[in-house]
């Protein structure tokens, strides 16, 4: 089940990328959680939030190593157990007290940590879908395969949407689309889903580029969206405007580490969580953001290479789903901060502060390496 020998066969090119992203995360968190009255020193860099993020990274590293050495084929045997646990944990949120007016987290007593099951739900969904599509490979083009595949995704989608967590729920759609494509589902279904995705992104982009007025389409949109959901499509919110301003202030080279007078003064909400891309851009500018994007490009490129070399259908489906899962977090978060998409709380992988996100991402990266290290097995 677990064999340390496979750790020698992983794609070591991803290791420096992961470490670089972790360093960027710690730098941003330190910058925006420091005591402004203290001069810069080693002690002032390691703020309580930085130390907590380091703990998440250390734990995430052990998770990565475990899953890299773990035989991903064993996930088939645990699929429905994991799926059942996921559904129960998502449904159980509605019987807990709300945190920040939403029901997304379990508060774990004594250790002061909040657990967000929706972060792990995305990973469990793609594992379940990979298992199902592999089993239905001979009937992939049938409508029943698409129907039951839709049920597998639809149940957690609805539960996550009800929290409410629109961003996390919508990440499931492109994951499903790509996995349906790699699973050889009927081309009409894949085309239909692609058209829905293109039309939806086009409409949202037109609103955020202010080609289409947000208020002009309110009477039509509120027929199937609640008012608070539609208000997220407003391109002129305080958060949306200040995210773009922070990036603009950074210019080419940025204003310098720990020198932020805009984000650091609290004008940018959630500077080291949802808005970390804009906060980093203010301090390190276009060149810093270009480096960050280059790191993400390399990570996604190497992840897609795993799909190309996977030895079996389950591995190809699983790696394709994980790669899109990673890519969508990057695209959606950067799109939010750049003013092209509504702000929905999707984290920027390995940079945003938060334990649930880090552990789920490191699990996904570990599974990718498990697939890669076993590419020559027959």
DOTORVEX-870964 format. One record per residue (C-alpha): residue number from 1; x, y, z. Coordinates in Angstrom, 3 decimals. Layout:
% residues N
     k          u          v          w
   NUM          X          Y          Z
...
***
This chain:
% residues 378
     k          u          v          w
     1      0.000      0.000      0.000
     2      2.752      2.477      0.960
     3      6.310      2.073     -0.269
     4      9.051      4.625      0.334
     5     10.919      3.368     -2.749
     6      8.402      5.143     -4.966
     7      9.469      8.461     -3.466
     8     12.642      8.166     -5.541
     9     10.564      8.149     -8.740
    10      8.486     11.278     -8.178
    11      8.826     14.336    -10.403
    12     11.352     16.348     -8.402
    13     10.784     19.396    -10.611
    14      7.662     20.243     -8.604
    15      9.485     20.387     -5.261
    16     11.211     23.783     -5.766
    17      7.940     25.176     -7.135
    18      6.052     24.114     -4.021
    19      8.767     25.522     -1.747
    20      8.834     28.832     -3.655
    21      5.047     29.206     -3.322
    22      5.292     28.460      0.384
    23      7.958     31.161      0.797
    24      5.778     33.676     -1.036
    25      2.876     32.768      1.244
    26      4.933     33.315      4.403
    27      6.276     36.644      3.097
    28      2.800     38.005      2.369
    29      1.324     36.763      5.647
    30      4.231     38.254      7.600
    31      3.908     41.574      5.817
    32      0.211     41.952      6.567
    33      0.132     40.562     10.105
    34      3.209     42.320     11.511
    35      3.165     44.857     14.311
    36      3.797     48.144     12.523
    37      5.513     49.545     15.606
    38      8.349     46.995     15.370
    39     11.362     47.245     13.090
    40     12.021     44.348     10.758
    41     13.826     41.413     12.385
    42     13.689     37.644     12.420
    43     11.375     37.837     15.418
    44      9.013     40.281     13.749
    45      8.886     38.178     10.572
    46      7.574     35.127     12.419
    47      4.229     36.531     13.488
    48      1.679     34.185     15.108
    49     -0.083     33.761     11.751
    50      3.206     32.945     10.007
    51      4.020     30.338     12.639
    52      0.580     28.804     12.205
    53      1.005     28.718      8.427
    54      4.390     27.014      8.887
    55      2.648     24.374     10.993
    56      0.159     23.819      8.170
    57      3.020     23.556      5.665
    58      4.895     21.028      7.821
    59      1.769     18.928      8.252
    60      1.046     19.325      4.539
    61      4.551     18.075      3.699
    62      3.938     14.877      5.661
    63      0.593     14.506      3.865
    64      2.340     15.000      0.495
    65      5.000     12.381      1.309
    66      2.388      9.907      2.537
    67      0.232     10.136     -0.590
    68      3.246     10.190     -2.928
    69      4.297      6.806     -1.535
    70      0.716      5.524     -1.256
    71     -0.596      3.375     -4.112
    72     -3.329      5.501     -5.683
    73     -5.064      2.346     -6.942
    74     -6.099      1.648     -3.340
    75     -8.306      4.737     -3.487
    76    -10.780      2.648     -5.487
    77    -11.461      0.551     -2.395
    78    -12.129      3.637     -0.249
    79    -14.164      5.615     -2.768
    80    -17.655      5.175     -1.375
    81    -16.490      5.378      2.231
    82    -14.838      8.711      1.464
    83    -17.920      9.847     -0.463
    84    -20.249      8.957      2.415
    85    -18.023     10.749      4.946
    86    -17.980     13.797      2.664
    87    -21.777     13.938      2.362
    88    -22.269     13.513      6.118
    89    -19.684     16.212      6.905
    90    -21.248     18.661      4.436
    91    -24.772     17.996      5.676
    92    -23.655     18.204      9.301
    93    -22.609     21.824      8.828
    94    -26.269     22.867      8.823
    95    -26.574     21.652     12.420
    96    -23.660     23.759     13.664
    97    -23.395     27.415     14.602
    98    -22.543     29.769     11.760
    99    -19.044     31.272     11.614
   100    -18.814     34.689      9.924
   101    -22.532     34.320      9.074
   102    -21.997     31.234      6.888
   103    -21.951     27.507      7.607
   104    -18.686     26.399      6.029
   105    -16.530     25.352      8.980
   106    -16.482     23.042     11.956
   107    -14.854     24.656     14.954
   108    -12.541     22.084     16.545
   109    -12.421     22.701     20.317
   110     -9.255     22.895     22.417
   111     -6.894     23.429     19.453
   112     -8.612     26.503     17.997
   113     -8.744     25.292     14.385
   114    -11.633     25.561     11.936
   115    -12.146     22.640      9.555
   116    -13.690     23.351      6.127
   117    -15.034     20.111      4.594
   118    -15.811     21.681      1.202
   119    -12.059     21.963      0.493
   120    -11.722     18.192      0.775
   121    -15.083     17.562     -0.905
   122    -13.726     18.699     -4.275
   123    -10.965     16.117     -4.054
   124    -13.329     13.351     -2.946
   125    -15.709     14.173     -5.792
   126    -13.037     13.788     -8.450
   127    -11.811     10.524     -6.880
   128    -15.397      9.213     -6.887
   129    -15.987     10.363    -10.439
   130    -12.725      8.759    -11.610
   131    -13.742      5.445    -10.026
   132    -17.231      5.608    -11.544
   133    -16.121      6.562    -15.058
   134    -13.508      3.807    -15.087
   135    -16.131      1.224    -14.141
   136    -18.499      2.548    -16.813
   137    -15.840      2.773    -19.514
   138    -17.616      0.293    -21.795
   139    -20.854      2.289    -21.397
   140    -19.294      5.747    -21.373
   141    -21.446      7.130    -24.185
   142    -24.745      6.115    -22.576
   143    -27.071      8.676    -21.036
   144    -27.180      6.680    -17.797
   145    -23.431      7.214    -17.303
   146    -23.876     10.971    -17.627
   147    -26.920     10.879    -15.344
   148    -25.267      8.975    -12.506
   149    -22.038     10.932    -12.959
   150    -24.103     14.087    -12.581
   151    -25.663     12.698     -9.384
   152    -22.217     12.034     -7.899
   153    -21.269     15.670     -8.469
   154    -24.720     17.166     -7.949
   155    -25.293     16.129     -4.325
   156    -22.150     17.792     -2.898
   157    -22.623     20.699     -5.342
   158    -26.026     21.510     -3.833
   159    -24.828     21.058     -0.245
   160    -21.840     23.369     -0.827
   161    -24.003     25.920     -2.634
   162    -26.378     26.014      0.354
   163    -23.607     26.935      2.842
   164    -23.422     29.293      0.827
   165    -20.101     28.811     -0.981
   166    -20.670     29.646     -4.635
   167    -16.974     29.736     -5.561
   168    -16.207     26.244     -4.278
   169    -19.381     24.850     -5.848
   170    -18.576     26.325     -9.250
   171    -15.065     24.841     -9.244
   172    -16.781     21.463     -9.479
   173    -18.290     22.281    -12.891
   174    -15.044     22.539    -14.924
   175    -13.659     19.517    -13.049
   176    -16.718     17.535    -14.119
   177    -16.516     18.826    -17.696
   178    -12.877     17.816    -18.148
   179    -13.383     14.427    -16.510
   180    -16.401     13.755    -18.716
   181    -14.209     14.579    -21.699
   182    -11.398     12.243    -20.604
   183    -14.005      9.644    -19.634
   184    -15.260      9.549    -23.257
   185    -18.818     10.526    -22.418
   186    -21.206     11.235    -25.260
   187    -19.858     14.179    -27.265
   188    -23.240     15.939    -27.233
   189    -23.194     16.096    -23.437
   190    -19.629     17.406    -23.371
   191    -20.458     20.028    -26.028
   192    -23.567     21.116    -24.113
   193    -21.602     21.552    -20.890
   194    -18.875     23.428    -22.785
   195    -21.445     25.825    -24.256
   196    -22.896     26.459    -20.780
   197    -19.415     27.207    -19.439
   198    -18.521     29.545    -22.328
   199    -21.817     31.447    -22.170
   200    -21.603     31.808    -18.378
   201    -18.009     33.074    -18.433
   202    -18.806     35.406    -21.339
   203    -21.796     36.931    -19.547
   204    -19.882     37.412    -16.301
   205    -16.947     38.957    -18.164
   206    -19.257     41.369    -20.008
   207    -20.703     42.490    -16.676
   208    -17.284     42.968    -15.064
   209    -15.921     44.765    -18.114
   210    -19.077     46.933    -17.796
   211    -20.106     46.233    -21.372
   212    -23.407     45.034    -19.919
   213    -24.894     46.983    -17.018
   214    -25.179     45.059    -13.778
   215    -28.490     46.712    -12.905
   216    -30.011     46.291    -16.362
   217    -29.975     42.514    -16.114
   218    -31.157     42.373    -12.479
   219    -34.850     41.728    -13.352
   220    -33.856     38.701    -15.441
   221    -31.064     37.294    -13.288
   222    -32.990     37.434    -10.008
   223    -35.548     35.031    -11.443
   224    -33.089     32.196    -10.761
   225    -30.547     33.875     -8.435
   226    -31.142     35.271     -4.964
   227    -30.473     38.974     -4.468
   228    -27.308     38.427     -2.413
   229    -25.980     36.013     -5.056
   230    -26.642     38.493     -7.841
   231    -25.010     41.302     -5.859
   232    -21.731     39.378     -6.063
   233    -21.779     40.098     -9.799
   234    -21.465     43.793     -9.081
   235    -18.093     44.935    -10.508
   236    -18.092     48.082     -8.373
   237    -17.951     46.636     -4.877
   238    -15.465     47.986     -2.341
   239    -13.501     44.732     -2.377
   240    -13.435     44.482     -6.163
   241    -12.219     48.040     -6.678
   242     -9.576     47.939     -3.964
   243     -8.170     44.656     -5.236
   244     -7.507     46.270     -8.619
   245     -6.144     49.435     -6.980
   246     -3.648     47.419     -4.933
   247     -2.295     45.742     -8.077
   248     -2.092     49.110     -9.827
   249     -0.185     50.713     -6.953
   250      2.485     48.029     -7.270
   251      3.416     49.120    -10.780
   252      6.350     47.285    -12.338
   253      8.566     46.646     -9.354
   254      6.219     47.070     -6.377
   255      6.561     49.395     -3.421
   256      8.696     46.954     -1.448
   257      8.349     44.255      1.179
   258      6.461     45.476      4.243
   259      6.033     48.953      2.762
   260      2.368     48.694      1.824
   261      0.378     51.794      2.727
   262     -2.831     50.674      1.048
   263     -3.365     46.975      1.707
   264     -1.372     47.226      4.936
   265     -3.635     49.995      6.178
   266     -6.681     47.749      5.860
   267     -8.162     49.175      2.650
   268     -7.888     45.758      0.998
   269    -10.122     43.214      2.768
   270     -8.633     39.790      3.566
   271     -5.146     40.790      2.421
   272     -3.489     37.471      3.272
   273     -6.465     35.207      2.566
   274     -8.788     35.809     -0.404
   275     -6.924     38.928     -1.621
   276     -3.379     37.603     -1.330
   277     -2.733     38.014     -5.082
   278     -3.458     41.747     -4.968
   279     -1.550     42.205     -1.695
   280      1.500     40.478     -3.178
   281      1.181     42.587     -6.333
   282      1.256     45.830     -4.360
   283      4.537     44.973     -2.678
   284      6.305     43.157     -5.536
   285      4.658     44.639     -8.613
   286      4.320     43.254    -12.123
   287      7.640     41.425    -11.961
   288      6.683     39.688     -8.732
   289      3.300     38.669    -10.107
   290      4.973     37.434    -13.300
   291      7.207     35.193    -11.209
   292      4.181     33.894     -9.322
   293      2.333     33.169    -12.576
   294      5.410     31.417    -13.995
   295      5.513     29.147    -10.938
   296      1.851     28.285    -11.361
   297      2.273     27.688    -15.090
   298      5.112     25.243    -14.422
   299      3.102     23.461    -11.717
   300      0.078     22.997    -13.995
   301      2.285     21.990    -16.951
   302      4.027     19.287    -14.929
   303      0.659     18.152    -13.565
   304     -0.754     17.671    -17.065
   305      2.330     15.632    -17.917
   306      1.220     13.170    -15.242
   307     -2.037     12.698    -17.178
   308     -0.023     12.002    -20.335
   309      2.077      9.244    -18.720
   310     -0.505      7.657    -16.389
   311     -0.525      3.901    -16.872
   312     -4.269      3.272    -16.550
   313     -7.636      4.891    -17.150
   314     -8.261      5.546    -13.463
   315     -4.880      7.303    -13.173
   316     -5.553      9.440    -16.251
   317     -8.978     10.497    -15.026
   318     -7.712     11.177    -11.517
   319     -4.684     13.202    -12.649
   320     -6.732     15.183    -15.181
   321     -9.303     16.028    -12.511
   322     -6.645     17.057     -9.994
   323     -4.866     19.229    -12.553
   324     -8.061     21.086    -13.424
   325     -8.844     21.338     -9.705
   326     -5.500     23.099     -9.183
   327     -5.800     25.245    -12.303
   328     -9.309     26.472    -11.525
   329     -8.291     27.717     -8.096
   330     -5.519     29.742     -9.717
   331     -7.640     31.085    -12.587
   332    -10.662     31.952    -10.436
   333     -8.676     33.660     -7.665
   334     -6.588     35.735    -10.091
   335     -9.719     36.511    -12.129
   336    -11.436     37.772     -8.963
   337     -8.545     40.029     -8.006
   338     -8.094     41.326    -11.556
   339    -11.735     42.373    -11.883
   340    -12.888     39.725    -14.379
   341    -14.793     37.449    -11.986
   342    -16.906     37.953     -8.845
   343    -15.182     37.555     -5.484
   344    -16.319     34.228     -4.086
   345    -13.620     33.189     -1.614
   346    -11.681     30.678     -3.737
   347     -8.151     30.397     -2.250
   348     -4.928     30.865     -4.212
   349     -3.246     27.497     -3.830
   350     -0.331     27.248     -1.394
   351     -0.264     31.033     -0.928
   352     -3.568     31.867      0.766
   353     -3.533     31.464      4.544
   354     -5.501     28.473      5.779
   355     -5.003     24.896      6.884
   356     -7.889     23.182      5.054
   357     -6.789     24.564      1.695
   358     -3.129     23.636      2.227
   359     -3.835     20.085      3.376
   360     -6.264     19.396      0.522
   361     -3.839     20.815     -2.074
   362     -0.877     18.861     -0.680
   363     -3.019     15.713     -0.705
   364     -3.852     16.333     -4.363
   365     -0.200     16.967     -5.264
   366      0.824     13.819     -3.396
   367     -1.709     11.716     -5.320
   368     -0.361     13.163     -8.583
   369      3.136     12.023     -7.614
   370      1.795      8.589     -6.715
   371      0.411      8.312    -10.254
   372      3.633      9.635    -11.771
   373      5.942      7.352     -9.792
   374      3.972      4.265    -10.898
   375      3.816      5.188    -14.577
   376      5.995      2.238    -15.668
   377      4.107     -0.438    -13.716
   378      2.193     -3.037    -15.715
***
